[in-house]
Amino acid sequence: MVITEDSCYYVGPNGDPWHNHVCRDYIPNQSGTVLTVPAGGLDSVVQSFTINSNWDEERCKIVVYAQGTTMMPADSSYPAYQEAEVSVLDLVGVEEQKPVPALYPKVNVVPNPSLGKLQFRLTTQAETPYRLEIYNAGGRLIKELAGVANGEIRLAINEKIGCGIYLYRFITGSMVQTGKLTVSK
């Protein structure tokens, strides 16, 4: 089995800049897989593979070649026949997990960086208990606010906080939103 790619741009010695059916990789290797299929019988092979991130998977195919040995070891001098071809995207595989943005909670700190007075805009589901914790760079809890949110709320910390970098954690139920804020002079 071979992974091929079409429409590869490369100006080679032949002067042709576009190449099709370019061999990208062998599955499992260049020696192939030896199968013994009885007359009139069937066999199947399961092989895992990966596609290099530089390849265009929409242009990649898996091509299966068969080579008869007539009871002799496989050798490149025997003719090979293209038996099947399938687009890589037609195969069932493992789909990459894409991060799904959480609807709640959402936190915006305004302004960030701040001049000492902070305002948090928090969005949660209706009637949700929350807790907002602010930590200094050393991990010490310096401020904690708690209550019940009803959709979007604004929390202002009116007391002056010293210059530095702080971390916050906004907790609603089992969901946590964390972030960083900067306080300057």
Secondary structure, 3 states (H helix, E strand, C coil): CEEEECCEECCCCCCCCEECCEEEEECCCCCCCCCCCCCCCCCCCCCCCCCCCCCCHHHEEEEEEEECCCCCCCCCCCCEEEEEEEEHHHCCCCCCCCCCCCCCCEEEEECCCECCCEEEEEECCCCEEEEEEEEECCCCEEEEEEEEECCEEEEEECCCCCCEEEEEEEEECCEEEEEEEEECC
